[in-house]
């Protein structure tokens, strides 16, 4: 198979590309590097069957060609991260809604299967735990910019399912729950890499709110494994799947765990949401998925518990902090390259 991954230089996209290549598929990545990084796919450039293009998915002519050439599409390109959402709401809404719109439009011309990456954020302020795919969505008011991301991704889901029901375009929707692991940065508010980097540097670990809000952290290898299976499964078409871990931990407990596992003397400091983001900011108190639907269809099981997930991130940043050895070039070698 030949797969196209939009946003393929992002954290999840680069791991997915690696997984597909290892399974013998060929992969083309398109990414404008707004939130992705060329370093994420550096190791893939030498792999047979890999191609990458630094460009926006809003280049309609190019995107149409790439989708025509692909057997199926993983649509991961999106605005992500709470800080980016709060600071750039227009960019968030336009990127998510218009980006999905153009991907579905061109995929529909030749009925190419599309997997749409949605988010656990769509459950909003629901207090029904765990979250099931057919639950009602409980959004905050439109004056709260924090919910614009959730609403934009919900629109993506409605649009994808409309294409399936009306035009029979094969689509699969996944709601991702806090995917973490190597190569993820804390640039836009991702909590685990932010904690680990601070702990290793001996800086304070900043917890927003009172720390009682909880999340379930899923290792990226488990997430991309699920995506790879779902896009191939005929019974996944027209369906929505939660993808994540069911092991819950509060953010305050996560900070303590990171501190203990890094043996850091860092302090843990609490910052009110109003100071961290904006006045009146609202958060999801708990975010726990019911993954029984995913388990039933593709046999999904997580292979990393929370401690192992944290350790993988610690190992990644610890290795990145070590100075690289440089070899001294001989005069003959230097002269040959002049």
C-alpha positions in Angstrom: 0.0 0.0 0.0 1.0 3.6 -0.5 -0.1 5.9 2.2 -0.3 9.7 2.4 0.1 11.3 5.9 -0.9 14.9 6.2 1.0 16.5 9.2 3.4 13.6 8.9 6.4 15.5 10.3 4.5 15.9 13.6 5.0 13.8 16.7 2.4 11.1 15.9 2.8 11.4 12.1 6.5 10.6 12.2 6.0 7.5 14.4 3.1 6.4 12.1 5.3 6.8 9.0 8.0 4.7 10.6 5.5 2.0 11.5 4.1 1.8 8.0 7.5 1.7 6.4 8.6 -1.2 8.7 5.5 -3.1 7.6 6.6 -2.8 4.0 4.4 0.0 2.8 5.5 3.2 1.1 4.7 6.6 2.6 4.5 10.2 1.5 4.4 12.9 4.1 3.1 16.5 3.6 3.7 19.0 6.3 4.1 22.8 6.5 6.2 22.4 9.7 4.0 24.9 11.6 3.9 22.4 14.5 5.9 19.6 13.0 9.7 19.3 12.6 11.9 18.2 9.8 14.1 16.5 12.5 11.2 14.1 13.3 11.5 12.5 9.8 15.3 12.9 9.4 15.9 9.2 10.1 13.2 8.3 7.5 14.8 10.1 4.6 17.1 7.1 3.8 14.3 4.6 4.0 13.1 3.0 0.8 9.6 4.0 -0.1 9.6 7.3 1.9 9.0 10.7 0.4 8.3 14.0 2.1 7.1 17.4 0.9 7.3 20.6 2.9 4.1 22.4 1.9 0.7 23.3 3.2 -2.3 21.0 2.5 -4.0 24.2 1.3 -2.0 23.9 -1.9 -5.0 22.3 -3.6 -3.3 21.3 -6.8 -0.5 19.5 -5.0 -2.8 17.8 -2.5 -5.1 16.6 -5.2 -2.1 14.9 -6.9 -0.8 13.3 -3.7 -4.2 11.9 -2.8 -4.6 10.5 -6.3 -1.3 8.7 -6.0 -2.1 7.3 -2.6 -4.1 4.2 -1.7 -5.4 5.7 1.5 -4.9 8.9 3.6 -4.1 9.5 7.3 -5.3 13.0 7.9 -3.3 14.2 11.0 -2.6 17.8 10.0 -4.3 20.1 12.6 -3.7 22.8 15.1 -2.9 21.2 18.4 -2.0 22.1 22.0 -4.0 24.1 24.5 -1.6 27.1 24.3 -1.8 27.4 20.6 -5.6 27.1 20.7 -5.9 29.9 23.2 -3.4 32.2 21.5 -4.5 31.5 17.9 -8.2 30.6 17.8 -8.7 31.8 14.1 -5.8 29.6 13.0 -7.1 26.7 15.0 -10.6 26.8 13.5 -9.5 27.5 9.9 -6.8 24.9 9.9 -8.9 22.1 11.4 -12.1 22.7 9.5 -10.8 23.9 6.1 -8.0 21.3 6.1 -10.3 18.4 6.7 -12.8 19.8 4.1 -10.2 19.9 1.3 -8.8 16.4 2.2 -12.3 14.9 2.0 -13.1 16.8 -1.2 -10.2 15.3 -3.1 -10.4 11.9 -1.5 -14.0 11.6 -2.6 -13.1 12.1 -6.3 -11.7 8.5 -6.4 -13.1 7.2 -3.1 -9.8 7.0 -1.3 -10.1 5.8 2.3 -9.4 8.5 4.9 -8.6 8.1 8.6 -9.4 11.4 10.4 -7.6 12.1 13.6 -10.0 13.7 16.1 -9.6 14.2 19.8 -10.9 13.4 23.2 -11.5 17.1 23.6 -14.8 16.7 21.7 -16.3 15.2 24.9 -16.0 18.6 26.4 -17.3 19.0 30.0 -19.1 15.7 30.1 -18.9 14.0 33.5 -19.9 10.6 32.3 -16.8 8.5 32.8 -15.4 6.6 30.9 -16.2 8.4 27.6 -17.9 6.2 25.0 -18.0 7.0 21.3 -21.8 7.4 21.2 -22.0 9.7 24.3 -23.4 13.2 24.1 -20.9 15.9 23.7 -21.0 18.7 26.3 -19.3 21.9 25.1 -18.6 25.1 26.9 -19.9 28.5 25.8 -18.7 30.0 22.6 -17.2 33.0 24.5 -14.7 30.5 26.0 -12.0 30.2 23.3 -10.7 27.0 24.8 -13.6 25.1 23.3 -13.0 26.2 19.7 -10.6 23.3 19.2 -13.2 20.8 20.4 -15.9 22.3 18.3 -13.7 22.4 15.2 -12.8 18.7 15.5 -16.5 17.8 16.1 -17.3 19.6 12.8 -14.5 17.5 11.2 -16.3 14.4 12.5 -19.7 15.5 11.3 -18.3 16.3 7.8 -16.4 13.0 7.5 -19.5 11.0 8.5 -21.6 13.1 6.1 -19.3 12.2 3.2 -19.6 8.5 4.2 -23.4 8.6 4.5 -24.2 10.7 1.5 -21.3 10.0 -0.9 -20.0 6.6 0.4 -16.5 7.9 0.9 -14.9 5.4 3.2 -13.8 7.2 6.4 -12.6 6.2 9.8 -12.5 8.5 12.8 -10.2 8.2 15.8 -10.5 10.2 19.0 -7.0 10.3 20.5 -6.4 10.5 24.2 -3.1 12.1 25.3 -0.6 10.3 23.1 2.9 10.7 24.4 6.4 9.4 23.9 9.8 10.2 22.3 10.0 13.2 20.0 7.1 15.0 21.6 7.9 18.5 22.8 6.2 20.7 25.3 6.1 23.6 22.9 2.3 24.0 22.9 1.5 22.9 26.4 2.0 19.1 26.2 2.3 18.3 29.9 4.5 15.3 30.1 7.5 16.5 28.0 7.2 19.8 29.8 7.5 18.1 33.2 10.4 15.9 32.2 12.4 18.7 30.6 11.9 20.9 33.7 12.8 18.0 36.1 16.0 17.1 34.2 17.1 20.8 34.2 16.3 21.3 37.9 13.6 23.8 37.1 10.2 24.0 38.7 7.5 21.7 37.4 4.5 24.0 36.6 1.1 22.5 37.3 -1.8 24.5 35.9 -4.9 24.6 38.2 -4.9 22.6 41.4 -3.5 19.4 39.9 -6.6 17.3 40.5 -7.6 17.1 36.9 -6.7 13.7 35.5 -5.6 12.2 32.2 -4.7 8.8 30.6 -1.4 8.7 28.8 -1.0 6.4 25.9 2.4 5.5 24.4 2.7 6.7 20.8 3.7 3.2 19.6 0.4 1.8 20.9 -1.5 4.7 19.3 0.0 4.3 15.8 -0.4 0.5 16.0 -4.1 1.1 16.4 -4.3 3.6 13.5 -2.4 1.2 11.2 -4.9 -1.6 12.0 -8.0 0.5 11.7 -7.3 1.9 8.3 -7.0 -1.7 7.0 -10.1 -3.1 8.7 -13.2 -3.0 6.5 -15.6 -2.9 9.5 -13.9 0.3 10.8 -15.4 2.4 7.9 -18.0 4.9 9.0 -17.2 4.4 12.7 -15.6 6.4 15.5 -13.0 4.9 17.9 -11.5 6.0 21.1 -7.7 5.4 21.1 -5.8 5.6 24.3 -4.9 4.2 27.7 -7.5 3.6 30.4 -5.0 4.1 33.3 -5.9 7.4 34.9 -3.5 9.7 36.8 -4.0 13.2 38.1 -1.7 15.9 36.8 -0.4 16.6 40.4 0.4 12.9 40.8 2.1 12.9 37.4 4.4 15.8 38.5 5.3 13.8 41.6 6.0 10.7 39.5 8.3 12.6 37.1 10.1 14.2 40.0 10.7 10.8 41.7 11.7 8.9 38.5 14.2 11.6 37.5 15.4 12.0 41.1 15.0 15.7 40.6 15.1 18.3 43.4 12.8 20.5 41.4 9.9 22.1 43.1 6.3 21.7 42.0 4.5 25.0 41.6 0.8 25.6 41.0 -0.3 28.3 38.6 -4.0 29.3 38.3 -5.6 28.7 34.9 -6.4 32.4 34.6 -2.7 33.2 34.8 -1.6 30.3 32.6 -4.0 30.9 29.7 -6.8 33.5 29.9 -9.5 34.7 32.2 -12.3 32.3 32.7 -10.3 29.3 31.2 -12.2 26.0 31.6 -10.6 22.6 31.7 -11.7 19.0 31.4 -11.6 17.6 34.9 -11.3 13.9 33.8 -10.5 12.4 30.4 -10.8 8.6 30.5 -11.7 6.5 27.4 -13.7 3.4 27.0 -11.7 1.5 24.5 -13.9 -1.7 24.4 -15.0 -0.9 20.8 -11.4 -0.7 19.6 -10.4 -3.9 21.6 -13.3 -5.8 20.1 -12.5 -4.9 16.5 -8.7 -5.0 16.3 -7.7 -6.6 19.6 -6.2 -3.3 20.9 -4.0 -3.6 24.1 -1.6 -1.0 25.5 1.9 -2.3 26.0 3.1 0.5 28.2 1.8 1.5 31.6 2.1 5.0 32.9 5.5 4.5 34.5 6.8 3.0 31.3 5.4 5.9 29.3 7.1 8.4 31.6 10.4 6.4 31.5 10.4 6.5 27.7 10.1 10.3 27.7 12.8 10.6 30.4 15.1 8.4 28.3 14.5 10.4 25.2 15.3 13.8 26.8 18.2 12.4 28.7 19.8 11.1 25.5 19.1 14.3 23.7 20.9 16.3 26.5 24.1 14.3 26.1 26.8 16.0 24.0 27.5 14.2 20.8 31.0 13.0 20.1 32.7 14.7 17.1 35.5 13.0 15.2 38.5 15.1 14.2 39.0 15.0 10.4 42.5 14.2 9.2 44.2 16.9 7.0 43.9 14.6 4.0 40.1 14.3 4.5 39.7 18.0 5.0 41.7 18.7 1.8 39.7 16.2 -0.2 36.5 18.0 0.7 37.8 21.5 -0.2 
